[in-house]
């Protein structure tokens, strides 16, 4: 595509045009630049793309987009000034890939918790209805035989548009996509033409970035503004969340609510939960049908209701919904049981927010025949206000806690743990141990287990690494737990 065609109509200033080169790719990482690239200099939290403009030009960039004043651009290299280069990146990416979201149904799911499971359930139902569906989120981006880790819950606009274009070219009908508050605030999804928006819940998280809950809420609401007010499009909202009215008020066109409380349009009743799975009856404005699934917990009921509401809004028959949900065996790292021959159970879960931790521990409390033992920590370089809250929640629901390291990043694990402990101490007679080494913490928790106990290892879920002092070290809670269980079986 010619540079000037790519830039036409955008809020930019062409400072030095040079020629009108063919742009063969767009890049915001100078290491990805090749001859004929358009390099977009994006300021980030850790570094700034403007520092790498010279490297990009040396690698063959034909043009540069910047939001700061830039000097020393060689003759023949086009320089474009933009008020916000990250916002322009989203526009350029969409145009470069031919606005692919026009041709694929993109369902965006936002909320503090439940995004990953909800997108997987939507995909399961859509595919049972005969709609080839892709998924993009925390675990991976997957379309047909293509699968890749994206590094973020919602990647940069360039990767998003490229992936949706891949889906379009493969004949995929829909994409179920997690949409984070960071992505919304940073313009990563500005040019996605969402077919539907889903809101799961809003509880404390990411205040290190958003500063307060009002900013966090406003970021989430942006997704609903990206759904065009047409007869085909719609929004789905968790009726039971305190912020539901805000999302309903900001929903263009059709809006559907789900929940377990009176007033929800898609409502779960007669709920039965066990360690084998979950059953409930769906009451949707006079229509009733029963659902059985292998996912566990009240939070799984809410996630399923969100997917059911999406399916019903699409006109998918209840029989298809029932079959689709029944086929989902589990979501990696979401209340995932570790295989064991012992007379106690071990579960791994991604819960890393106060609400997420409370949800899984409340479920664990209801399901365990005896004691609930919890292993957890908090991430470094993230919202520090969560730490005592999570400590108090863990102590309130657990018979015994093992406080450990999560992803400490640049912080010392002991410093993070010290900020968790005051929360533990707020609960009378709380019992806990501090073991900073996560592998040893898991080992000790499992060795404590007795018949009928439930051990929950929270915080990392599907992750296969720990982030420590700039290093990404191999670590998987599930593998560590499995190794300990196997050793016990042989003892």
C-alpha positions as CSV (number, residue, x, y, z in Angstrom):
1,X,0.0,0.0,0.0
2,X,1.3,3.5,-0.8
3,X,2.2,5.6,2.2
4,X,-0.1,8.5,1.2
5,X,-3.0,6.2,0.8
6,X,-2.3,4.7,4.2
7,X,-2.2,8.2,5.7
8,X,-5.2,9.7,3.9
9,X,-7.7,11.4,6.2
10,X,-5.8,10.8,9.4
11,X,-5.1,13.4,12.0
12,X,-1.4,13.8,11.1
13,X,1.0,16.2,9.7
14,X,3.4,15.1,6.9
15,X,6.6,17.0,7.8
16,X,8.9,15.5,5.1
17,X,7.4,13.5,2.4
18,X,10.4,12.2,0.5
19,X,8.8,9.9,-2.1
20,X,5.5,8.0,-1.7
21,X,7.0,4.6,-1.0
22,X,5.2,1.3,-1.0
23,X,4.7,0.2,2.7
24,X,5.1,-3.6,3.0
25,X,4.6,-3.7,6.8
26,X,4.0,-1.6,9.9
27,X,6.2,-2.0,13.0
28,X,6.4,-0.4,16.4
29,X,9.4,-2.5,17.5
30,X,12.6,-1.5,15.7
31,X,13.8,-5.1,15.9
32,X,10.9,-6.0,13.6
33,X,11.7,-3.4,10.9
34,X,12.7,-4.5,7.4
35,X,13.1,-2.5,4.2
36,X,9.9,-0.8,3.2
37,X,8.5,-0.7,6.8
38,X,6.5,2.2,8.3
39,X,7.9,2.6,11.9
40,X,5.5,4.0,14.5
41,X,7.3,5.3,17.5
42,X,5.1,4.6,20.5
43,X,5.9,5.7,24.1
44,X,5.6,2.9,26.6
45,X,5.7,2.3,30.3
46,X,9.3,1.0,30.3
47,X,10.8,2.5,27.2
48,X,10.0,4.9,24.3
49,X,9.9,4.0,20.6
50,X,11.2,7.5,19.8
51,X,14.6,6.3,21.2
52,X,14.8,3.7,18.4
53,X,14.0,5.7,15.4
54,X,17.6,5.8,14.1
55,X,17.8,2.0,14.5
56,X,14.5,1.6,12.6
57,X,15.8,3.8,9.7
58,X,19.1,1.8,9.7
59,X,17.0,-1.4,9.4
60,X,15.3,0.0,6.3
61,X,12.2,1.9,7.5
62,X,10.8,4.0,4.6
63,X,8.7,6.2,6.9
64,X,8.4,7.2,10.5
65,X,5.4,8.2,12.6
66,X,6.2,10.1,15.8
67,X,4.4,12.2,18.4
68,X,7.5,14.1,19.5
69,X,9.8,16.4,17.6
70,X,12.4,14.4,15.7
71,X,15.6,15.7,14.2
72,X,18.2,14.1,11.8
73,X,15.8,12.3,9.6
74,X,17.8,11.4,6.4
75,X,16.6,12.7,3.0
76,X,14.0,10.4,1.3
77,X,12.6,9.1,4.6
78,X,9.0,10.4,5.2
79,X,8.4,11.8,8.7
80,X,4.8,12.0,10.0
81,X,3.8,13.9,13.2
82,X,0.8,12.7,15.1
83,X,-0.8,14.0,18.3
84,X,-0.9,10.4,19.6
85,X,1.1,7.8,17.8
86,X,-0.5,4.9,19.6
87,X,-3.9,6.0,18.5
88,X,-2.7,6.5,15.0
89,X,-1.1,3.0,15.1
90,X,-4.6,1.5,15.6
91,X,-5.9,3.4,12.6
92,X,-3.0,2.5,10.4
93,X,-3.1,-1.2,11.3
94,X,-6.8,-1.4,10.5
95,X,-6.4,0.3,7.2
96,X,-3.3,-1.7,6.3
97,X,-5.1,-5.0,6.9
98,X,-8.3,-3.9,5.1
99,X,-10.6,-3.3,8.2
100,X,-10.9,-7.0,8.9
101,X,-13.4,-6.6,11.7
102,X,-16.0,-5.6,9.1
103,X,-16.0,-9.2,7.9
104,X,-15.7,-11.2,11.1
105,X,-18.1,-11.1,14.1
106,X,-15.8,-9.8,17.0
107,X,-17.3,-10.4,20.4
108,X,-15.3,-8.4,23.1
109,X,-15.4,-9.5,26.7
110,X,-14.3,-7.1,29.4
111,X,-14.3,-7.2,33.2
112,X,-12.0,-7.8,36.1
113,X,-12.5,-11.6,36.2
114,X,-14.0,-14.3,34.0
115,X,-12.9,-13.0,30.6
116,X,-10.9,-16.1,29.7
117,X,-13.5,-18.7,30.6
118,X,-16.4,-16.6,29.0
119,X,-14.6,-16.4,25.7
120,X,-13.9,-20.1,25.7
121,X,-17.6,-20.8,26.4
122,X,-18.7,-18.5,23.6
123,X,-16.4,-20.2,21.2
124,X,-17.8,-23.6,22.3
125,X,-21.4,-22.6,21.7
126,X,-20.6,-20.8,18.4
127,X,-18.8,-23.8,17.0
128,X,-21.6,-26.2,18.1
129,X,-23.8,-23.9,16.0
130,X,-21.5,-24.5,13.1
131,X,-19.7,-21.1,13.2
132,X,-15.9,-21.5,12.9
133,X,-14.7,-19.3,15.8
134,X,-11.3,-18.0,16.9
135,X,-10.2,-16.8,20.3
136,X,-7.8,-14.2,21.5
137,X,-6.9,-13.6,25.1
138,X,-4.7,-14.3,28.2
139,X,-3.9,-17.9,27.2
140,X,-3.3,-17.5,23.4
141,X,-4.6,-16.5,20.1
142,X,-6.0,-19.5,18.3
143,X,-7.7,-19.7,14.8
144,X,-8.0,-23.1,13.2
145,X,-4.5,-24.7,13.3
146,X,-2.8,-21.4,14.1
147,X,-1.9,-20.8,17.8
148,X,0.4,-18.2,19.3
149,X,1.0,-16.5,22.7
150,X,0.4,-12.8,22.4
151,X,2.1,-11.7,25.7
152,X,-0.8,-9.6,26.9
153,X,-4.5,-10.2,27.6
154,X,-5.1,-7.9,24.7
155,X,-2.0,-7.3,22.4
156,X,-1.2,-4.1,20.5
157,X,-3.4,-2.9,17.7
158,X,-1.0,-4.2,15.1
159,X,-1.2,-7.8,16.3
160,X,-5.0,-7.6,16.8
161,X,-5.7,-6.4,13.3
162,X,-3.3,-8.9,11.8
163,X,-4.9,-11.8,13.7
164,X,-8.5,-10.8,12.7
165,X,-7.3,-10.5,9.1
166,X,-5.9,-14.0,9.4
167,X,-9.3,-15.2,10.7
168,X,-11.1,-13.4,7.8
169,X,-8.8,-15.0,5.2
170,X,-9.4,-18.5,6.8
171,X,-13.1,-18.1,6.5
172,X,-13.6,-17.9,10.3
173,X,-17.0,-16.4,11.2
174,X,-16.3,-15.0,14.7
175,X,-13.6,-14.0,17.2
176,X,-14.2,-14.2,20.9
177,X,-11.8,-11.7,22.3
178,X,-10.7,-10.6,25.8
179,X,-10.5,-6.8,26.1
180,X,-8.4,-5.4,29.0
181,X,-8.8,-2.0,30.5
182,X,-5.2,-1.2,29.5
183,X,-6.0,-2.0,25.9
184,X,-9.0,0.3,26.0
185,X,-7.1,3.1,27.6
186,X,-4.2,2.8,25.2
187,X,-6.3,2.8,22.0
188,X,-5.4,-0.8,21.0
189,X,-8.9,-1.6,20.0
190,X,-10.1,1.8,18.7
191,X,-10.7,0.6,15.1
192,X,-12.3,-2.8,15.9
193,X,-15.9,-2.8,14.8
194,X,-17.3,-5.0,17.6
195,X,-20.3,-7.1,16.9
196,X,-21.0,-7.5,20.7
197,X,-19.6,-6.4,24.0
198,X,-19.8,-8.4,27.2
199,X,-19.3,-7.1,30.8
200,X,-18.5,-9.7,33.4
201,X,-17.8,-7.7,36.6
202,X,-15.8,-4.9,38.1
203,X,-13.7,-5.3,41.3
204,X,-10.4,-3.8,42.4
205,X,-7.4,-4.4,40.1
206,X,-4.9,-2.4,38.1
207,X,-5.1,0.6,40.3
208,X,-1.3,1.0,39.9
209,X,-2.2,2.0,36.3
210,X,-5.7,3.5,36.6
211,X,-5.2,5.2,40.0
212,X,-8.8,4.8,41.1
213,X,-11.9,2.8,40.5
214,X,-13.7,5.6,38.6
215,X,-10.9,5.6,36.0
216,X,-11.0,1.8,35.9
217,X,-14.8,1.9,35.3
218,X,-14.5,4.5,32.6
219,X,-11.9,2.4,30.8
220,X,-14.1,-0.6,30.8
221,X,-17.1,1.4,29.5
222,X,-15.2,2.4,26.4
223,X,-15.7,-1.1,24.9
224,X,-19.5,-0.5,24.7
225,X,-18.9,2.7,22.7
226,X,-17.2,0.6,20.1
227,X,-20.3,-1.4,19.3
228,X,-22.2,0.2,16.5
229,X,-25.9,0.8,17.1
230,X,-27.3,-1.5,14.5
231,X,-30.0,-4.3,14.6
232,X,-27.4,-7.0,14.4
233,X,-25.1,-5.8,17.3
234,X,-25.8,-6.1,21.0
235,X,-24.4,-5.9,24.5
236,X,-24.5,-8.4,27.4
237,X,-24.2,-7.2,31.0
238,X,-23.9,-8.9,34.4
239,X,-27.1,-7.7,36.1
240,X,-25.8,-8.6,39.6
241,X,-22.7,-6.4,39.4
242,X,-23.1,-3.0,41.3
243,X,-22.0,-1.2,38.1
244,X,-24.5,-3.0,35.8
245,X,-26.7,0.2,35.4
246,X,-23.7,2.1,34.0
247,X,-23.1,-0.5,31.3
248,X,-26.7,-0.8,30.4
249,X,-26.9,3.0,30.1
250,X,-23.9,3.0,27.8
251,X,-25.1,0.1,25.6
252,X,-26.1,1.0,22.0
253,X,-29.0,-0.9,20.6
254,X,-30.0,-4.2,22.2
255,X,-28.8,-4.9,25.8
256,X,-29.3,-8.2,27.6
257,X,-28.6,-8.9,31.3
258,X,-27.7,-12.1,33.1
259,X,-27.4,-13.2,36.7
260,X,-28.9,-15.1,39.5
261,X,-30.8,-12.3,41.1
262,X,-34.4,-11.2,40.3
263,X,-34.6,-8.9,37.3
264,X,-31.9,-10.5,35.2
265,X,-33.2,-11.4,31.7
266,X,-31.1,-14.6,31.5
267,X,-31.2,-16.1,35.0
268,X,-29.8,-19.2,36.6
269,X,-32.0,-21.1,39.1
270,X,-31.8,-24.4,40.9
271,X,-28.0,-24.3,41.0
272,X,-26.0,-27.4,42.1
273,X,-22.3,-27.4,42.4
274,X,-19.9,-30.2,43.2
275,X,-16.3,-31.1,42.5
276,X,-17.6,-33.1,39.5
277,X,-19.3,-30.1,37.8
278,X,-22.2,-27.7,37.9
279,X,-25.9,-28.0,37.0
280,X,-28.5,-25.2,36.8
281,X,-31.7,-24.2,35.0
282,X,-31.8,-21.2,32.7
283,X,-34.9,-19.0,32.9
284,X,-35.0,-16.6,30.0
285,X,-38.2,-14.6,29.8
286,X,-40.4,-17.7,30.0
287,X,-38.1,-20.1,28.3
288,X,-36.5,-22.8,30.5
289,X,-33.7,-25.3,29.9
290,X,-31.3,-27.2,32.0
291,X,-27.5,-26.9,31.7
292,X,-24.8,-29.4,32.9
293,X,-21.1,-28.6,32.6
294,X,-17.9,-29.8,34.0
295,X,-16.8,-26.4,35.1
296,X,-17.0,-25.8,38.9
297,X,-18.2,-22.9,41.0
298,X,-20.6,-20.0,41.2
299,X,-18.2,-17.9,39.1
300,X,-18.5,-20.6,36.4
301,X,-22.3,-20.2,36.5
302,X,-21.9,-16.5,35.8
303,X,-19.4,-17.1,33.0
304,X,-21.7,-19.6,31.4
305,X,-24.7,-17.2,31.7
306,X,-22.7,-14.6,29.9
307,X,-22.0,-17.0,27.0
308,X,-25.6,-18.2,27.1
309,X,-26.9,-14.6,26.8
310,X,-24.6,-14.0,23.8
311,X,-25.9,-17.2,22.2
312,X,-29.5,-16.4,22.8
313,X,-29.0,-12.9,21.4
314,X,-27.7,-14.5,18.3
315,X,-30.8,-16.7,18.0
316,X,-28.9,-19.9,18.8
317,X,-31.2,-22.7,20.0
318,X,-31.1,-23.8,23.6
319,X,-30.3,-27.4,22.5
320,X,-27.2,-26.2,20.7
321,X,-26.2,-24.1,23.8
322,X,-26.6,-27.2,26.1
323,X,-24.4,-29.4,23.8
324,X,-21.7,-26.7,23.4
325,X,-21.3,-26.1,27.2
326,X,-21.3,-29.8,27.9
327,X,-18.3,-30.3,25.6
328,X,-16.0,-27.9,27.6
329,X,-13.8,-30.1,29.7
330,X,-12.1,-27.3,31.5
331,X,-10.1,-24.1,31.0
332,X,-6.3,-24.2,31.6
333,X,-5.5,-22.8,35.1
334,X,-9.2,-22.0,36.0
335,X,-10.1,-24.2,39.0
336,X,-8.1,-26.9,37.3
337,X,-7.9,-30.1,39.3
338,X,-4.5,-31.8,39.4
339,X,-4.7,-35.5,38.8
340,X,-4.3,-37.4,42.0
341,X,-5.0,-40.9,43.5
342,X,-5.0,-39.4,47.1
343,X,-8.0,-38.9,49.3
344,X,-7.7,-35.1,49.1
345,X,-7.9,-32.8,46.2
346,X,-5.5,-30.2,44.7
347,X,-6.8,-27.3,42.5
348,X,-4.8,-24.6,40.6
349,X,-6.5,-21.3,39.8
350,X,-5.4,-18.0,38.2
351,X,-7.2,-15.9,40.9
352,X,-5.0,-12.9,41.5
353,X,-7.5,-10.2,42.5
354,X,-9.4,-9.9,45.8
355,X,-12.7,-10.8,44.2
356,X,-11.2,-13.6,42.2
357,X,-9.6,-15.1,45.3
358,X,-12.8,-14.8,47.3
359,X,-14.8,-16.5,44.5
360,X,-12.6,-19.6,44.4
361,X,-12.1,-19.8,48.1
362,X,-15.8,-19.5,48.7
363,X,-16.4,-22.3,46.3
364,X,-13.6,-24.3,47.9
365,X,-15.1,-23.8,51.3
366,X,-18.5,-25.1,50.1
367,X,-17.0,-28.1,48.4
368,X,-14.3,-29.4,50.8
369,X,-15.3,-32.2,53.1
370,X,-12.7,-31.2,55.6
371,X,-10.1,-28.4,55.6
372,X,-9.3,-25.7,53.0
373,X,-5.6,-25.1,52.6
374,X,-4.6,-22.1,50.4
375,X,-1.3,-21.3,48.7
376,X,-1.1,-17.7,47.4
377,X,0.9,-14.6,46.9
378,X,0.7,-11.2,45.1
379,X,2.5,-10.0,42.0
380,X,5.2,-7.4,42.2
381,X,5.1,-4.0,40.6
382,X,1.4,-4.1,40.6
383,X,-1.5,-2.7,42.7
384,X,-0.1,-2.8,46.2
385,X,-3.5,-2.1,47.7
386,X,-4.7,-5.6,46.9
387,X,-2.1,-7.2,49.1
388,X,-3.7,-6.9,52.6
389,X,-7.2,-7.4,51.1
390,X,-6.1,-10.7,49.6
391,X,-4.5,-11.7,52.9
392,X,-7.7,-11.0,54.8
393,X,-9.8,-13.0,52.3
394,X,-7.5,-16.0,52.3
395,X,-7.5,-16.1,56.1
396,X,-11.3,-15.7,56.4
397,X,-12.0,-18.7,54.1
398,X,-9.0,-21.0,54.7
399,X,-8.2,-23.3,57.6
400,X,-4.5,-22.7,56.8
401,X,-2.7,-20.4,54.4
402,X,0.8,-20.7,53.0
403,X,1.9,-17.2,51.8
404,X,4.5,-17.3,49.1
405,X,5.9,-15.6,46.1
406,X,3.9,-15.0,42.9
407,X,5.6,-13.0,40.1
408,X,7.7,-10.7,42.2
409,X,9.2,-9.0,39.2
410,X,11.5,-6.2,40.4
411,X,10.4,-6.4,44.1
412,X,11.7,-8.6,46.8
413,X,9.2,-11.5,47.6
414,X,9.6,-10.9,51.4
415,X,8.6,-7.2,50.9
416,X,5.4,-8.2,49.1
417,X,4.6,-10.8,51.7
418,X,5.1,-8.3,54.5
419,X,2.3,-6.2,52.9
420,X,0.0,-9.3,52.8
421,X,0.4,-10.3,56.4
422,X,-1.5,-7.3,58.0
423,X,-4.6,-8.6,56.2
424,X,-4.1,-12.1,57.6
425,X,-3.7,-10.7,61.1
426,X,-7.1,-8.9,60.8
427,X,-8.8,-12.3,61.0
428,X,-9.0,-13.7,64.6
429,X,-7.1,-17.0,65.0
430,X,-5.8,-17.1,61.5
431,X,-3.3,-19.8,60.8
432,X,-0.6,-19.3,58.2
433,X,3.0,-20.0,57.3
434,X,5.3,-17.9,55.2
435,X,7.4,-19.7,52.6
436,X,8.8,-17.4,50.0
437,X,10.0,-20.2,47.7
438,X,6.9,-21.1,45.7
439,X,7.9,-24.6,44.9
440,X,8.5,-25.4,48.6
441,X,5.3,-23.6,49.6
442,X,3.3,-25.9,47.3
443,X,5.2,-29.0,48.6
444,X,4.5,-28.1,52.2
445,X,0.8,-27.4,51.6
446,X,0.3,-30.7,49.9
447,X,2.2,-32.5,52.6
448,X,-0.2,-30.9,55.2
449,X,-3.3,-32.3,53.4
450,X,-5.4,-35.0,55.1
451,X,-8.4,-37.1,53.9
452,X,-11.2,-34.8,52.6
453,X,-9.0,-31.7,52.5
454,X,-8.9,-29.3,49.5
455,X,-5.6,-27.6,48.6
456,X,-6.0,-24.5,46.4
457,X,-2.9,-23.0,44.7
458,X,-3.9,-19.5,43.6
459,X,-2.4,-16.7,41.5
460,X,-0.7,-18.1,38.5
461,X,-3.0,-20.7,37.0
462,X,-2.0,-21.5,33.4
463,X,1.3,-19.6,33.6
464,X,4.4,-21.6,33.0
465,X,6.9,-19.1,34.3
466,X,7.9,-16.8,37.2
467,X,9.0,-13.3,36.6
468,X,11.9,-12.5,38.9
469,X,14.4,-9.6,38.6
470,X,13.9,-9.3,34.8
471,X,14.2,-13.0,34.2
472,X,11.4,-15.3,33.0
473,X,12.1,-18.6,34.8
474,X,10.3,-21.9,34.0
475,X,7.7,-22.6,36.6
476,X,4.2,-24.3,36.4
477,X,2.1,-24.7,39.6
478,X,0.4,-27.7,38.0
479,X,3.7,-29.5,37.3
480,X,5.1,-28.8,40.7
481,X,1.9,-30.0,42.4
482,X,1.8,-33.1,40.2
483,X,5.4,-34.0,41.1
484,X,4.7,-33.7,44.8
485,X,1.6,-35.9,44.5
486,X,3.5,-38.5,42.5
487,X,6.3,-38.6,45.1
488,X,3.7,-39.0,47.9
489,X,2.1,-41.9,46.0
490,X,5.4,-43.7,45.8
491,X,6.3,-43.1,49.5
